[in-house]
Amino acid sequence: MRAIIPLTAVLTWAGPAVADDRTFQVLVDGKVAGHYQVRVAERDGATECTVSAQVEVKTIIGKYRYVLDSQEVWKDGKLMGLRSACNDDGTKHDVALTNDGTTATLKADGKTIKGGGAVWPTTYWRLPPAAGALTLLDSDTGKLIPAKLEKVGADTVRVLGKEQEATKYRLTGGVDVTLWFDAGGRMVRQSFVESGHRTILELTEQSEK
């Protein structure tokens, strides 16, 4: 199936990307359930971001498992490519996005979309150029989701084992996510409710390179 809808993966960050590794502890209903790792590196004039997540939650009917492996390539502030593989408790998805500088092509589970219009991947590792109305690219499924990002303001949250100041944002529309970013625009915390369970990503380790 082929469709023509607005799509572009061109985003320009407000400042250079920071090359570092960050590990988030995933808490579900207050209990440790896994990890979410973000690795950023500069290579050959490009910025590569790799996200790896593993979550396992015990339920009354067994165990829920979630795995995500995602790679993004940025150059001159533009997203040139994204590939991700997700296993959501047995349901698998493959997503690939390429950008030739003019047109972005998104392939998700055998479907192809081409076009133009701003998108923000749901890895959320870095703030988009501006808050307001935007379109999310679900890194798990490849779905395009209309949303609105609103800056709430300064907040104090637990980061790297101690209370630190961060800027709080609320993402609403097709999703309902609260995000916190540091002064460099990098995510330090995330909170949302999935199937009635409060899930929190808390930054516990950071290694700068």
N, C-alpha and C positions, 0 to 999 in steps of 0.2 A: 504494500500500500504506500502511496506517495501523496504527500500533501504540501501545499504552500501556505505557510503561516509566518508571522513575524518571528524571526530568530536571528540573533547575532551573539557572538561570544566575545565581543570587544569591550573590555573594561579597562580603565586607566586608574591605577591606584594613586592616592595622594601621598606620594613619597616612595622611595625604593623598598623592595622587599627585604626582610631581615632573614639571613641564612641561619636557621637554627632548628633543633629538634625539640618537640614538645610532646609529653605523654600526659594524657588525661585519664583519670580514674572514672569509670562509669558506675554510677550509683543508681539503683532502681529501688524505689521505696526505702531509701536509706541504707541499702545493703550493697556491698561491692559486687558487681556483676560482670566486669570486664574492663577493657582498656580501649582508648582511642588515641592513636599516634599520628602526629603531623610532622613530616620532615620536609624542610625547605632547603634547597641548595642552588647555588649559582654555577652554571656550567656553560661554557662557550657562548656567553652573552645571553643565556636564557635562564629563567627561574623555573625550577622543577619542584612541584609540591606533591608529595606522596602521602596518602592517608590510608591507615590500616586500622580496622576496628574489629573487635571480637567481643561478643556479649552472650552470656548464658544465664537464663533465669529459670529457677525451679517454679513450677506451677502445680496445681492440684491434679492436673492430667498428664504431667511429665515435665519436660524441659523445653524452653524456647531458646533457639540459637539464632544468632545474627552475625554475619561476617561481611565486611566490606573491604575491598582493595581498590583504591582509586589513584590515578596519576594525572596530574595537570601540568602542562607546559605553557609558560608565559614568556613573551618576548616584547620588549619595549612597551610594557604595560598592557599588552594584549594577550588574551587567552588563545593560543594557537592550537591546542589540542587537549582532549580529556578522554581517558579510558577508565571504565570502572566495571567491576564484577561484584555482584551482591548475591548473597544467599540468605534470604529472609525466611528462616525456619523451613527450609526445603524448597521455597520458591526462588528460582534463580533468574537474575537479570544481567544483561550485558549492555553497556552504554558506550558509545564512541562519538566524539565530537571532533571535527577538524575545521580549520579556518585557513583559507588561502589569502586572507587579507581583504577580501571583498565579500565573499559568501561563506557562511558557516553551514556545515552539514552535520546533522544530528541523526545517528542511527541508534535505535533502542529496540531490542527484542525483535529484530527483523524489519522494523519500519524506518523509513527515511524521511527527514524533514529538512527543507532548505528555506532560507529567508534572511530577514534582518530584524533587529530589535534587541534591546539590552536584556541580558540574563545574568543571574548570580547563582553559582553552584551551591548546593546545600551542604557542602563541606564547611562553609562559613568560616574558613580559616583566616580571612582578611575582609575588612570592611569594603563595601562597594564605594564608588566615587562619591555618592550622595545618598542621603536617606530619602524616603518618599515611596511613591509607587514604583514597583519593579516586577520583573518576572523571574521566578526561581527555576533553575534547572535541577530537578531531583537527581542527585548523583546515584541513588539506589536504582531508580526505575527509568530515568530519562524523561519523565513527565515534565511538562511546563506548567508552572503554578503561579497564578497572579497573587501578589502579596503587597504589603505596605510595611516599610521599615521606619520606625519612629524612635528618635533619640529621647530617652527618658531623662538622662543626666548622670551626674557623678554618684557613685555608690561604693560601698566597702564590702568586699567579698573575700573568701578564702582562696588564696593563690600561693602555690608552692609552700604550703604548710603554715601560712600566716595571713592575717587580715591586710589586704592592700586595696588601694583605690583603683577603680576601673570605671569606664563609661558604660552605662546600661542602655540597651536598646530592646525594643519590643517589635517582633515580627508577626504580623497578623494577615488575615485574608484566607488563603487556602491552607495556612498553617497557623500555629500559635506557639511561638518560640521566644524565650527571653535569652538575650545574648549579652555578654560583657566583653569589652575589648580594652587592651592596654593603650598607652599613649602612642604606640607605633601602629595602631590599627589592627593588631593581632588578637585573635580570640583567646580569652583566658578562662571562660566559663560559659556553660550553656544549660538551659533548663526547659523541659517540656513535659507534657503528659501524653503517654501513648497507651491506648487501651485501658485507661483508668489508672495507670501506674506512673508516678512521678519519676522522671529520669533526669539525672544531673551529670554533666561532664565537668569534673574539677581538675584543673591543672596541678599536677603533682611533681613533674620533673621537667627540667629545661636544660638543654645543652647548646650553647652558642658556638658557632664555628667561624 
